[in-house]
Amino acid sequence: MRDRRNDRTLGWRMHPIWRGIGFLFLILVPIIAYFLTGMVLDYIASQPSTELAEMLQSVNPQNLLYLQIVITVLLSVLLYLILTVFGSLVYNLMGGRENEELVSRIGSQRKRY
């Protein structure tokens, strides 16, 4: 049986489930941002007599696609930032790295040292 303290020299390893969830967010966040962008642009266009609505209606359809892509990228970055901050808060509230060894031993019969 390998000693756990020797694993510390290899660095901290994330659980594969969390990597899978991160990959899922990597796929879903841009899709969510794209649909949010469509909803925002439709909402702006439906507002009567606003400067943004008039400007949006005068835009060429090809340029509208570029506008939607730029807003999608900005919303994606914003959503990733929100998820990162939220994840960090939850991680720190749950104990973070200081309770990593303790959490990994829950349910096992091994002693602490």
C-alpha positions as CSV (number, residue, x, y, z in Angstrom):
1,M,0.0,0.0,0.0
2,R,1.4,3.4,-1.0
3,D,1.8,6.1,1.5
4,R,-0.5,9.1,0.8
5,R,2.2,11.6,1.9
6,N,4.3,10.6,-1.1
7,D,1.4,11.7,-3.4
8,R,1.8,15.3,-2.3
9,T,5.0,15.6,-4.3
10,L,3.0,14.9,-7.5
11,G,0.6,17.8,-6.7
12,W,-3.0,18.0,-6.0
13,R,-5.3,16.0,-8.4
14,M,-8.8,17.0,-9.1
15,H,-11.5,14.2,-8.9
16,P,-12.5,13.0,-12.4
17,I,-16.2,13.9,-11.7
18,W,-15.3,17.5,-11.2
19,R,-13.3,17.5,-14.4
20,G,-16.3,16.1,-16.2
21,I,-18.6,18.8,-14.7
22,G,-16.0,21.4,-15.8
23,F,-16.1,20.0,-19.3
24,L,-19.9,20.1,-19.4
25,F,-19.8,23.7,-18.4
26,L,-17.2,24.4,-21.1
27,I,-19.8,23.1,-23.6
28,L,-23.0,24.5,-22.0
29,V,-22.0,28.0,-21.1
30,P,-21.4,29.3,-24.6
31,I,-24.7,27.7,-25.7
32,I,-26.6,29.4,-22.9
33,A,-24.8,32.7,-23.7
34,Y,-25.8,32.4,-27.4
35,F,-29.5,31.9,-26.5
36,L,-29.4,34.7,-23.9
37,T,-27.9,37.0,-26.6
38,G,-30.8,36.2,-28.9
39,M,-33.2,37.0,-26.1
40,V,-31.5,40.2,-25.2
41,L,-31.4,41.4,-28.9
42,D,-35.1,40.5,-29.4
43,Y,-36.0,42.4,-26.2
44,I,-34.0,45.5,-27.3
45,A,-35.6,45.4,-30.8
46,S,-39.1,45.1,-29.3
47,Q,-38.7,48.3,-27.2
48,P,-40.5,51.2,-28.9
49,S,-38.7,54.5,-29.5
50,T,-35.3,53.7,-27.9
51,E,-32.0,54.6,-29.3
52,L,-30.7,51.0,-29.1
53,A,-33.8,49.6,-30.9
54,E,-33.4,52.1,-33.8
55,M,-29.7,51.4,-34.1
56,L,-30.3,47.6,-33.9
57,Q,-33.0,47.8,-36.7
58,S,-30.7,49.7,-38.9
59,V,-27.9,47.1,-38.7
60,N,-27.1,44.9,-41.7
61,P,-28.1,41.2,-41.1
62,Q,-24.6,40.1,-41.6
63,N,-23.3,42.6,-39.1
64,L,-26.1,41.5,-36.7
65,L,-24.5,38.1,-36.7
66,Y,-21.1,39.6,-35.8
67,L,-22.8,41.6,-33.0
68,Q,-24.5,38.5,-31.7
69,I,-21.1,36.6,-31.7
70,V,-19.4,39.4,-29.8
71,I,-22.1,39.6,-27.2
72,T,-22.1,35.9,-26.9
73,V,-18.4,35.9,-26.1
74,L,-18.8,38.7,-23.6
75,L,-21.7,36.8,-21.9
76,S,-19.7,33.6,-21.9
77,V,-16.8,35.3,-20.1
78,L,-19.3,36.9,-17.6
79,L,-21.0,33.5,-16.9
80,Y,-17.6,31.8,-16.4
81,L,-16.6,34.5,-14.0
82,I,-19.8,34.1,-12.0
83,L,-19.5,30.3,-11.9
84,T,-15.8,30.6,-10.9
85,V,-16.5,33.0,-8.0
86,F,-19.5,30.9,-6.9
87,G,-17.4,27.7,-7.1
88,S,-14.6,29.2,-5.1
89,L,-16.9,30.4,-2.4
90,V,-18.5,27.0,-2.0
91,Y,-15.0,25.4,-2.0
92,N,-13.8,27.7,0.7
93,L,-16.9,27.3,2.8
94,M,-16.6,23.5,2.6
95,G,-13.1,23.6,4.0
96,G,-10.9,23.9,0.9
97,R,-7.5,22.4,0.8
98,E,-7.1,22.2,4.6
99,N,-9.8,19.5,4.9
100,E,-8.7,17.6,1.7
101,E,-7.1,14.8,3.6
102,L,-9.9,14.6,6.1
103,V,-12.5,14.4,3.4
104,S,-10.6,11.7,1.5
105,R,-10.6,9.5,4.6
106,I,-14.3,9.7,5.3
107,G,-15.7,6.2,5.1
108,S,-12.3,4.5,5.1
109,Q,-11.0,2.6,8.1
110,R,-7.5,4.1,7.9
111,K,-6.1,6.1,10.8
112,R,-5.2,9.8,10.3
113,Y,-1.4,9.1,10.5
